[in-house]
Amino acid sequence: MTDTIKNFPNRLHRMTQVFYREVPSQVAARRFVDSLVNLLFPVRDRRGMSLKEMDLRWENLQQDFLHIITPLCSGMDCCCERLTARFFAEIPLIYAGLMKDANLYKSCDPAAYCTEEVILCYPGFYAVMVYRLSHVMHRLDIPVLPRVVSEYAHSQTGIDIHPGATIGPRFYIDHGTGIVIGETTVIGRNVKLYQGVTLGARFVEKELTGVKRHPTIEDNVIIYAGSTILGGDTVVGHDTVIGGNVWLLSSVPPYTKVYNATPKPIINTMAGDGEQE
């Protein structure tokens, strides 16, 4: 028993060498996301920033990103400096879209007091913001980091959006807890999802890597809470409404309403002594 305890570090070292590969520091990746998000929206940091400070932070973020991805790209036919430049070149466009999203949330939700409240408090907005960043990393073929970033947002919000998903502009998530959007999902413009929606695959096998496994949601679709839509060949046509708790495995045409039959609740009144009448 004593030898087992004493020799375990040696065994652990051998095993970690077998499975070891360069992966991003989770701490560094999360710190990078937080710093970038707070630069884009200083209200999250509860203070304004001078132009000089913004310039400095912008430069530092580029160095931080380069430092994170350099070990990941060893042995790959790529230039880390070029990847960094390409990633940061996308940020202005992402920011413009996020500002439109924030205003969309404010206009759609009667509970939203102002745009600042959306930026500070809405988990759906935060999840979409981090998805936009991780999706660019995914398109640049940076290994592992996109998932580390997207899972950070998942842990913060309960909203699971794979960085490989393709999501159009003006994407609105209300509440959001429990939403799952799979890797090959395609979502069009002006789509609204409510909590508990799953856009998933019919089944999972390793041989399906790279195959379209998740549904396509066309423009102007609303999917209400608890609905599940599965399959790579399932297409929800534009301007369709999917009601709550729908289970959908086949395509529906545009301008369709899909909903379950109205349930009939059983209501029993309670007697004064706690027994049912």
HELIX and SHEET records of a PDB file:
HELIX    1   1 THR A    2  PHE A   19  1                                  18    
HELIX    2   2 GLN A   26  LEU A   40  1                                  15    
HELIX    3   3 PRO A   42  ASP A   45  5                                   4    
HELIX    4   4 LEU A   51  ILE A   69  1                                  19    
HELIX    5   5 PRO A   71  CYS A   73  5                                   3    
HELIX    6   6 CYS A   80  CYS A  108  1                                  29    
HELIX    7   7 THR A  115  CYS A  121  1                                   7    
HELIX    8   8 PRO A  123  ARG A  139  1                                  17    
HELIX    9   9 LEU A  145  THR A  157  1                                  13    
HELIX   10  10 LYS A  206  LEU A  208  5                                   3    
SHEET    1   A 5 ASP A 160  ILE A 161  0                                        
SHEET    2   A 5 VAL A 180  ILE A 181  1                                        
SHEET    3   A 5 THR A 198  GLY A 200  1                                        
SHEET    4   A 5 THR A 228  LEU A 230  1                                        
SHEET    5   A 5 TRP A 247  LEU A 248  1                                        
SHEET    1   B 4 THR A 166  ILE A 167  0                                        
SHEET    2   B 4 VAL A 186  ILE A 187  1                                        
SHEET    3   B 4 THR A 216  ILE A 217  1                                        
SHEET    4   B 4 VAL A 235  VAL A 236  1                                        
SHEET    1   C 5 TYR A 172  ASP A 174  0                                        
SHEET    2   C 5 LYS A 192  TYR A 194  1                                        
SHEET    3   C 5 ILE A 222  ILE A 223  1                                        
SHEET    4   C 5 VAL A 241  ILE A 242  1                                        
SHEET    5   C 5 LYS A 257  VAL A 258  1                                        
END                                                                             
